[in-house]
Amino acid sequence: MRIVLIGAGNLATNLGKALFHAGHEIVQVWSRTEESARALADVLKCASTTELKEVENTADVFIISVKDSVLSSIASSLKEGREGQLFVHTAGSMPMDTLPFERRGVFYPMQTFSKSKEVDFSVIPCLIEAKREEDLQLLKTLALTISDTVYELDSVNRKYLHLSAVFCCNFANHCYSLGAELLKKHGDIPFSVMLPLIDETASKLYSMSPREAQTGPAVRWDTNVIEKHLQLLADTPDMQKIYELMSKSIHHD
């Protein structure tokens, strides 16, 4: 398929590479900054631009992958002269109808992305939605060229999927950051000591539910250990509150 990428951030970079390697033609990359647009376009062997008015008028799919806060304004700026074209966005928490196009949809790869680390797209779930049935089938065909797992999901339920992802990824990673801070302050222990524990915790989830995999003092409601931990966190009240709330949530789950 012929594809135009609107955006050159973490998600757009990884998605663009996956589509390119799957044999699709990336016609053009737009980004607000010339450096980002050109860097991705060089990899994808296509043209680049920083002007929305210079974006191509025709393609099989226009993929808008930008910050949620500017999605609506950028989409509106692209509407003139591109009626009849299929536009999709990649935002997990934004409704499909944010796009002002008659042919509109969502192409949401659910993963955490960084420009510096390429991922195996074949294992990444892709969530799709479209206003028209024929466009939904087109997006499904496109998604299956890069992913083995494709789900149809409407905007209402996709918001809850994105919320779940925040808990499972962003909040979990913040807990790693808090743990790393404790290790550094008390013995300057490298965070790498935690990696086997993190790997084992994650690997359990391939064979059991998160609730079944849960261990620790909060499950047993070992108040002796919990109180000692809370005392150790007395000088960091925010962490102390997080520990207390998490422990109660685990205990009552």
C-alpha positions, 0 to 999 in steps of 0.5 A, a space after each residue: 500500500 502507499 502510505 503517508 506518515 504524519 508524524 515522526 516520533 517514537 510510534 511513527 518511527 517504529 510503525 514506519 519501519 515495520 510497514 517499510 520492511 513489510 513491503 509497503 511504500 512510504 510516500 512521504 513523512 511530515 514532521 514539525 521539525 525538519 531534522 525529525 522528518 528528514 531522519 525518518 524519511 532517509 530510513 524509509 527512502 521517501 520524501 519529507 516535509 515540514 509544511 502541512 500544505 505540502 503533504 501528498 494529496 493521495 495515498 491508500 492510507 494517511 497515518 496521523 501519529 502525533 500528540 493527542 493535544 494537536 491531533 484535531 488541529 493537524 487533522 483539520 489542516 489536512 482536510 482541504 483537497 484530500 476528501 475521499 482519502 482514508 485517514 487514521 490516527 494511532 492514539 489509544 485514548 482518542 476517539 475515531 471521530 476526532 478526525 474530521 474525514 468521511 473515511 476515518 479510522 484508528 490504527 493503534 499498535 499497543 506497545 511502548 516505543 522508543 526511537 532508539 530501540 526497534 521492536 518485533 512488530 509481529 508480537 504487538 497487538 494492533 487495535 483497529 477501527 473504521 467508520 466504513 466496513 471496507 476501510 476496516 477490512 483494508 486496515 485489517 489487511 494492512 495490520 496483518 502484514 506487520 502483526 500476528 494479532 489484530 483486534 477490532 475495537 471501538 473508541 469507547 472500549 479502546 479508552 479502557 484498553 489504554 487505561 489498562 496499558 498505563 497501569 501495566 506499563 507506565 505505572 509499573 515502570 515508575 515503580 522500577 524508577 522508585 526502586 532504582 532510587 532506593 537502591 542508589 540512595 542506600 548502598 548505591 546498588 546497581 538496578 541490574 540486580 532487580 532484572 532477574 526478579 522483573 523477568 521472572 515476575 513477567 514470565 509468570 504471566 504467560 502461564 497464570 493470571 496476575 492475581 495468581 502470580 502476586 506474592 509479597 507481604 501485602 498478599 499475606 498481610 504481614 503487618 510486621 514487614 509492612 510497618 517496617 517498610 513504611 518506617 523506612 519510607 518516613 523521609 519520602 512521604 509520597 513513596 510511603 503513601 504509594 506503598 500503603 495504597 498499593 499494599 491495601 489494594 493488593 490485600 483487598 484484590 
